[in-house]
């Protein structure tokens, strides 16, 4: 079965409407996969010893509804495919009855910090993840690895990367890019998010947030450096 854990939504994890914030939602998902890795003995200490890290290439998240303050929720995840350097992993946040209300797909790749190159994960490790590869049916479309961006659009925000944005790899935390994009687009509770991470932003970088729309009805946010090289592309679909 999928790895999962239960909790209640804290007030500090909510927005002004007392519903789960975008930042909290993605942090819950990321934490869930980290907890599973720790359980399997493949967590942060193991990765540090190997001088490797699992890096996130992209998200596809659908929000059927957002949990509310103090609501009991279950967060779950299961890896379902490994191919070459890549691993694909589903996530969900379910209500107290076990019904998924947030559903996500994600693409990851293993990175060798010493060689500064992608690495192929060991089969003995991927097999451990695949022992827990059963979970609720999430009804998500096949993962879309590349997100198109025709032009940057209108500059909305400029953000300086400070220490509180960083994760243990000294990169901007993946959830922060989505938070920046939602703020720039002025969309508090999108019903769908797609993300492609292209380059890691680090301490003291400036992140420029450009907003546009595409023909598919998504608000497209490009998070870019001063020279317009892109850190991440975020598609957001507004509330119904």
C-alpha positions as CSV (number, residue, x, y, z in Angstrom):
1,X,0.0,0.0,0.0
2,X,0.9,3.6,-0.3
3,X,2.9,5.3,2.4
4,X,0.7,7.7,4.3
5,X,0.3,9.6,7.6
6,X,-2.6,11.5,9.2
7,X,-2.7,15.0,10.8
8,X,-5.0,18.0,11.3
9,X,-4.5,21.2,9.3
10,X,-2.9,23.8,11.5
11,X,-3.9,27.5,11.6
12,X,-0.4,28.5,10.6
13,X,-0.8,26.4,7.4
14,X,-3.9,28.3,6.2
15,X,-4.5,31.5,4.2
16,X,-6.7,34.4,5.1
17,X,-9.8,32.3,4.4
18,X,-8.7,29.5,6.8
19,X,-8.1,27.1,4.0
20,X,-4.8,25.3,3.3
21,X,-2.4,27.6,1.5
22,X,-0.6,26.6,-1.7
23,X,2.8,26.6,0.1
24,X,1.5,24.3,2.8
25,X,-0.1,21.9,0.3
26,X,3.1,21.4,-1.6
27,X,5.2,21.2,1.5
28,X,2.9,18.4,2.8
29,X,3.4,16.5,-0.4
30,X,7.2,16.9,-0.3
31,X,7.4,16.0,3.4
32,X,5.4,12.8,2.7
33,X,7.9,11.5,0.2
34,X,10.7,12.4,2.6
35,X,9.1,10.5,5.4
36,X,8.7,7.5,3.2
37,X,12.4,7.6,2.3
38,X,13.3,7.9,6.0
39,X,11.2,4.8,6.8
40,X,12.9,2.8,4.0
41,X,16.4,3.8,5.2
42,X,16.9,5.9,2.0
43,X,16.5,9.4,3.6
44,X,18.6,12.4,4.0
45,X,21.5,10.8,5.9
46,X,21.7,8.0,3.3
47,X,21.7,10.5,0.4
48,X,24.4,12.6,2.1
49,X,26.6,9.5,2.6
50,X,26.3,8.8,-1.2
51,X,26.7,12.6,-2.0
52,X,23.4,12.4,-4.0
53,X,20.0,14.0,-4.0
54,X,16.6,13.4,-5.5
55,X,15.6,16.6,-7.3
56,X,12.1,17.5,-8.5
57,X,11.6,18.1,-12.3
58,X,7.9,18.9,-12.2
59,X,4.4,18.7,-10.7
60,X,0.9,18.2,-12.0
61,X,-1.6,18.9,-9.1
62,X,-5.4,19.0,-9.1
63,X,-7.3,20.5,-6.2
64,X,-10.9,19.2,-5.9
65,X,-11.1,21.3,-2.8
66,X,-8.8,22.8,-0.2
67,X,-8.8,21.4,3.4
68,X,-10.0,23.8,6.1
69,X,-8.5,24.7,9.4
70,X,-8.5,21.9,12.0
71,X,-9.8,19.4,9.4
72,X,-8.4,15.8,9.7
73,X,-6.4,14.9,6.6
74,X,-4.3,12.0,5.3
75,X,-1.3,12.6,3.2
76,X,-0.1,9.7,1.0
77,X,2.4,8.9,-1.8
78,X,3.6,6.0,-3.9
79,X,6.3,5.7,-6.6
80,X,4.9,3.9,-9.6
81,X,7.7,3.9,-12.2
82,X,11.5,4.2,-12.5
83,X,13.2,4.6,-15.8
84,X,16.9,5.6,-16.3
85,X,17.6,8.6,-14.0
86,X,13.9,9.4,-13.5
87,X,11.3,8.3,-11.0
88,X,7.6,9.0,-11.2
89,X,5.5,9.4,-8.0
90,X,1.9,10.0,-7.1
91,X,0.7,12.0,-4.1
92,X,-2.7,12.7,-2.5
93,X,-4.3,14.5,0.4
94,X,-7.5,12.8,1.5
95,X,-10.3,13.9,3.8
96,X,-11.3,12.1,7.0
97,X,-13.2,9.5,4.9
98,X,-10.1,8.6,2.9
99,X,-11.4,10.4,-0.3
100,X,-8.5,12.2,-2.2
101,X,-9.3,15.9,-2.5
102,X,-5.8,16.9,-3.7
103,X,-4.2,14.7,-6.4
104,X,-0.7,15.0,-7.8
105,X,1.8,13.5,-10.1
106,X,5.5,14.3,-10.1
107,X,8.7,13.6,-11.9
108,X,12.1,13.3,-10.0
109,X,15.7,12.6,-11.0
110,X,18.7,11.5,-9.0
111,X,21.6,13.9,-8.9
112,X,25.3,13.1,-8.2
113,X,26.6,16.1,-6.2
114,X,30.3,15.2,-6.7
115,X,30.1,14.7,-10.5
116,X,27.5,17.4,-10.9
117,X,25.6,15.1,-13.2
118,X,22.4,13.0,-13.2
119,X,22.8,9.5,-11.8
120,X,20.9,6.2,-12.3
121,X,19.4,5.0,-9.0
122,X,20.4,1.6,-7.6
123,X,17.8,-1.1,-8.5
124,X,17.9,-2.4,-4.9
125,X,16.6,1.0,-3.7
126,X,14.0,1.6,-6.4
127,X,12.6,-1.9,-5.6
128,X,12.0,-0.8,-2.0
129,X,9.9,2.1,-3.2
130,X,7.9,-0.1,-5.6
131,X,6.9,-2.5,-2.8
132,X,4.6,0.4,-1.7
133,X,3.3,1.2,-5.2
134,X,-0.4,0.7,-4.6
135,X,-2.7,3.5,-3.7
136,X,-6.0,5.2,-4.6
137,X,-6.8,5.7,-8.2
138,X,-6.1,9.4,-8.9
139,X,-7.4,9.8,-12.5
140,X,-4.6,12.1,-13.7
141,X,-3.5,12.5,-17.3
142,X,-0.1,11.3,-18.3
143,X,2.7,13.5,-16.9
144,X,3.6,16.5,-19.1
145,X,7.3,17.0,-18.7
146,X,7.9,20.1,-20.8
147,X,5.7,23.2,-20.4
148,X,5.6,25.6,-23.3
149,X,6.2,29.3,-22.9
150,X,5.9,31.5,-26.0
151,X,6.8,34.8,-24.4
152,X,7.5,36.0,-20.9
153,X,4.6,38.4,-20.5
154,X,4.2,41.2,-18.0
155,X,6.7,41.6,-15.2
156,X,4.7,41.6,-11.9
157,X,7.2,41.0,-9.1
158,X,10.9,40.9,-8.3
159,X,12.0,38.8,-5.3
160,X,15.4,38.6,-3.6
161,X,16.3,35.1,-2.4
162,X,17.1,35.1,1.3
163,X,18.0,32.2,3.6
164,X,14.4,31.3,4.6
165,X,13.7,30.4,0.9
166,X,16.4,27.7,0.9
167,X,16.2,23.9,1.4
168,X,18.9,21.5,2.6
169,X,20.5,21.5,-0.8
170,X,20.9,25.4,-0.6
171,X,18.4,25.8,-3.4
172,X,15.1,27.6,-3.3
173,X,12.5,25.2,-1.9
174,X,10.3,23.8,-4.7
175,X,7.1,24.9,-3.0
176,X,8.4,28.5,-2.9
177,X,8.4,28.9,-6.7
178,X,4.7,28.0,-6.8
179,X,3.9,30.4,-4.0
180,X,5.7,33.2,-5.9
181,X,3.8,32.3,-9.1
182,X,0.4,32.3,-7.4
183,X,1.2,35.6,-5.7
184,X,2.3,37.2,-9.0
185,X,-0.8,35.9,-10.7
186,X,-3.0,36.9,-7.8
187,X,-4.6,33.4,-7.6
188,X,-5.0,32.2,-4.0
189,X,-6.6,28.9,-4.7
190,X,-6.0,27.5,-8.2
191,X,-7.8,24.3,-9.1
192,X,-4.9,23.0,-11.1
193,X,-1.1,23.6,-11.2
194,X,1.6,22.3,-13.5
195,X,5.2,23.1,-12.8
196,X,8.5,22.6,-14.7
197,X,11.7,23.3,-12.8
198,X,14.5,24.3,-15.1
199,X,17.3,25.8,-13.0
200,X,17.9,26.2,-9.2
201,X,17.8,29.6,-7.7
202,X,20.2,30.2,-4.8
203,X,21.0,32.7,-2.1
204,X,21.0,36.4,-3.2
205,X,19.5,35.6,-6.7
206,X,16.8,37.9,-7.9
207,X,13.7,36.2,-9.3
208,X,11.6,38.1,-11.8
209,X,8.0,36.9,-12.0
210,X,6.4,37.3,-15.5
211,X,2.7,36.6,-16.0
212,X,0.9,35.7,-19.3
213,X,-2.0,33.5,-20.5
214,X,-2.0,30.7,-23.0
215,X,-4.6,29.3,-25.3
216,X,-5.4,26.4,-23.0
217,X,-6.8,28.7,-20.3
218,X,-3.8,28.6,-18.0
219,X,-2.2,31.6,-16.4
220,X,1.5,31.1,-17.2
221,X,4.1,32.4,-14.8
222,X,7.8,32.4,-15.8
223,X,10.2,32.8,-12.8
224,X,13.4,34.0,-14.4
225,X,16.8,35.6,-13.6
226,X,17.8,39.1,-14.6
227,X,19.0,37.8,-18.0
228,X,15.7,36.0,-18.4
229,X,17.0,32.5,-18.1
230,X,14.2,30.6,-16.5
231,X,14.2,29.0,-13.0
232,X,10.7,27.5,-13.3
233,X,7.5,27.7,-15.4
234,X,4.2,27.5,-13.5
235,X,0.8,27.0,-15.1
236,X,-2.2,27.9,-12.9
237,X,-5.9,27.4,-13.6
238,X,-8.1,29.7,-11.7
239,X,-11.0,28.8,-9.4
240,X,-14.2,27.6,-11.1
